[in-house]
């Protein structure tokens, strides 16, 4: 019962669109068994009905954290072809060779690798880098040039593709359909 989007739909989207496995605890007034089943089916890890005790909330959060920490992989590595990016260490490599990335190109690479299933728009990338304060000019193009040089120069196949008039996408051209 969130404004514009309900918690079930939000939970489904978080699970479908994100590679992160952050625990989700639903706090809700819906107390029917069918509501709880729907919440868990949407991807919730726990479900707590209002009104609730703050002590119970604290205990459930500790349990979720403990469970998540014990099952979380030591490394979160995203891969496409021979390009690997470790979200924990922020290190990248291609064909076993370490890539030199600055903080800006690392953020761009993370955004593109987490969204290989779609085109990431220029506006999204600019928002990731600068929020609402996008600098004048086409500064993004310079950063994308640096990223392309780091991940594609001297390697085949090319992975970073410009989708003219829209944005950028990481994919293997010979395997992917036209974006």
Secondary structure, 3 states (H helix, E strand, C coil): CECCECHHHHHHHHHHHCCCCCCCEEEECCCCHHHHHHHHHHCCCEEEECCCCHHHHHHHHHHHHHHHHHHCCCCCEEEECCEEEECCCCEEEECCEEECCCHHHHHHHHHHHCCCCCCEEHHHHHHHHHCCCCCCCCHHHHHHHHHHHHHHCCCCCCCEEEECCCEEEECCCCCCCCC
